[in-house]
């Protein structure tokens, strides 16, 4: 039995992995897949892959491309979620701010440098026509840290996946002032260089299993109720999220790699634009 360490966020996007593990679908192929939740998100996960603390990761596309561009030897092995991620933009529920425009001069609460919440703050600022050089950040580590930060009067705003934070909006902890979708497929499957050197055959088996599960995921009877119960989301919210979400089974396109690099380079978040082959497992 080959043990493989995989990391991802504790969110509804990753249920196909957990269903496959519960069905022993990987064990049937001689693979012991060991999942670890990383609530700190992309910045933490890219670091773990670079340090060989994990073999595989389910990571935000823009964060992984930035990390590889800056020297992380990992490779993108394929798309995981091919639809955009809808980033909710949040302030404390008692704040008087009611629009994205009203946040122009405010600090941004982010999980860590290099995280999705960090990079998308730049994308959002650019979309709004703000001077991205003026952005200032407060590190809050994870969603619980964001609740503490915003609730304690920091006056920062916080970007996180719309449906994950919706219970906090519904319960009057956050107020959502708008949304910012990623302009590209949101999640990729990534492998560390050390893992790829020895385990290409193992990886192909893992991809065959997960691609079967994701391609059939929406057809599972009552999957909306399963998601609602597991992730403590309202059924109608899960149904809306499912209608917007598509899982991918192919490699990320070179055009997408170049588009992400172009946006990151234009924001001075990476120093140069590399050939797409630098990022992709062939």
SVG drawing of the C-alpha trace seen along z (x, -y; Angstrom):
<svg xmlns="http://www.w3.org/2000/svg" viewBox="-33 -56 46 59">
<polyline fill="none" stroke="black" stroke-width="0.4" points="0.0,0.0 1.5,-3.3 0.8,-6.2 0.2,-9.6 -0.3,-12.8 -2.8,-15.3 -3.9,-18.7 -6.8,-21.0 -9.2,-23.5 -12.1,-22.2 -14.7,-23.4 -17.5,-21.8 -15.4,-21.8 -13.4,-18.9 -16.2,-16.5 -15.5,-14.3 -12.1,-13.4 -13.8,-12.4 -16.5,-10.3 -13.8,-8.5 -11.8,-7.8 -14.9,-6.6 -15.6,-4.2 -12.0,-2.9 -11.7,-3.8 -8.0,-4.6 -7.3,-1.6 -8.7,0.6 -5.7,-0.6 -3.2,-0.1 -3.1,-3.7 -3.5,-5.0 -4.6,-8.6 -4.2,-10.6 -6.1,-13.9 -5.2,-16.9 -7.4,-20.0 -5.4,-23.3 -7.8,-26.1 -5.1,-28.7 -5.5,-28.1 -3.3,-28.6 -0.3,-30.4 0.2,-27.7 -0.4,-24.9 2.1,-26.1 4.7,-26.3 3.9,-22.8 4.4,-21.4 7.7,-23.3 8.9,-21.9 7.8,-18.3 5.3,-18.2 2.7,-17.0 2.7,-15.1 -0.5,-16.6 -2.6,-19.7 -5.9,-21.2 -4.9,-24.8 -6.1,-28.1 -4.8,-28.5 -3.4,-32.1 -1.7,-31.3 0.0,-28.2 1.2,-30.0 2.7,-32.8 4.4,-30.2 5.9,-28.2 7.0,-31.4 8.9,-32.3 10.8,-29.0 8.4,-26.4 9.4,-23.3 5.9,-21.7 3.8,-21.2 0.2,-21.7 -1.1,-18.2 -4.6,-19.3 -7.6,-21.5 -9.8,-20.5 -12.6,-23.1 -12.9,-24.7 -15.5,-27.3 -14.5,-30.6 -14.4,-31.1 -16.8,-33.7 -15.0,-35.8 -17.4,-37.6 -16.1,-40.9 -16.9,-41.4 -16.9,-43.9 -18.1,-43.8 -21.9,-43.6 -22.1,-46.8 -20.0,-48.8 -21.7,-51.7 -19.9,-50.7 -22.3,-49.2 -20.4,-49.1 -17.0,-47.9 -16.3,-51.6 -16.5,-52.5 -13.5,-50.3 -11.0,-52.1 -8.7,-53.4 -9.2,-50.5 -6.8,-47.8 -7.4,-44.2 -7.5,-41.2 -5.7,-38.3 -4.9,-34.8 -1.2,-35.2 1.0,-36.7 0.6,-34.7 -2.9,-33.4 -5.9,-33.7 -7.3,-36.4 -4.1,-38.4 -3.9,-38.0 -7.6,-38.6 -7.4,-41.8 -5.1,-43.1 -7.4,-41.8 -10.4,-43.5 -8.5,-46.7 -7.4,-46.6 -11.0,-45.9 -12.1,-49.0 -9.4,-51.2 -7.7,-51.8 -3.9,-52.3 -2.8,-48.8 0.4,-50.2 -1.7,-51.7 -3.0,-48.3 -2.2,-47.5 -2.7,-44.2 -3.4,-42.6 -2.5,-38.9 -5.4,-37.0 -4.4,-33.3 -7.8,-31.8 -11.6,-32.4 -11.8,-32.4 -9.0,-35.0 -11.0,-37.1 -14.1,-37.0 -12.0,-38.1 -10.3,-40.9 -13.4,-42.4 -15.4,-42.1 -12.8,-43.9 -13.1,-47.1 -10.1,-46.8 -12.2,-48.4 -10.5,-46.0 -12.4,-44.2 -12.0,-40.5 -12.3,-38.4 -13.3,-34.7 -15.3,-32.2 -18.9,-33.5 -20.8,-30.4 -18.3,-29.4 -18.8,-32.8 -22.6,-33.0 -23.5,-31.5 -21.5,-34.3 -23.4,-36.9 -26.7,-35.3 -26.0,-35.2 -25.0,-38.9 -21.3,-38.6 -20.2,-39.8 -21.9,-42.1 -21.1,-41.3 -20.7,-44.5 -20.1,-42.7 -18.4,-39.8 -15.4,-39.4 -15.1,-36.3 -11.8,-34.9 -11.2,-35.4 -10.1,-31.8 -10.6,-28.2 -10.3,-28.4 -8.7,-25.1 -5.9,-22.9 -4.4,-19.7 -0.7,-20.1 2.1,-17.6 5.5,-18.2 8.5,-17.6 9.8,-14.9 6.5,-13.0 6.4,-13.3 10.0,-11.9 9.0,-8.5 5.2,-8.2 3.9,-9.1 2.1,-5.8 0.5,-6.3 -0.6,-9.8 -2.3,-8.6 -4.3,-6.1 -5.3,-8.9 -6.4,-11.2 -8.4,-8.4 -10.3,-7.9 -11.0,-11.5 -11.9,-12.4 -14.5,-9.6 -15.9,-11.0 -16.0,-14.7 -17.5,-13.9 -20.4,-12.0 -20.6,-14.2 -23.7,-16.2 -25.6,-13.1 -25.3,-11.6 -28.8,-11.3 -29.5,-14.0 -25.9,-15.3 -27.3,-18.8 -28.6,-17.5 -25.3,-15.7 -23.4,-18.9 -25.8,-21.0 -25.5,-18.7 -21.8,-18.2 -20.8,-21.8 -23.7,-23.3 -25.0,-25.3 -28.6,-26.1 -29.9,-23.8 -30.9,-26.6 -27.3,-28.1 -25.8,-24.7 -28.1,-24.3 -27.1,-27.8 -23.4,-26.9 -23.8,-23.6 -25.4,-25.4 -22.4,-27.7 -19.7,-25.0 -18.0,-22.7 -15.3,-20.2 -12.6,-19.8 -10.7,-16.6 -8.1,-18.1 -4.8,-19.8 -4.9,-23.6 -4.5,-25.3 -1.4,-27.2 -3.7,-30.2 -4.9,-30.3 -1.3,-30.0 -0.3,-33.0 -3.4,-35.0 -2.8,-34.5 0.9,-35.4 0.0,-38.5 -2.3,-39.7 0.2,-38.9 3.0,-40.5 1.0,-43.6 0.4,-43.9 4.1,-43.5 3.4,-40.2 5.8,-38.2 9.0,-39.4 8.7,-37.8 6.5,-35.7 7.7,-32.2 6.9,-29.6 3.7,-27.6 5.8,-24.4 7.5,-25.7 4.2,-25.2 2.6,-22.1 3.2,-18.4 3.4,-16.7"/>
</svg>
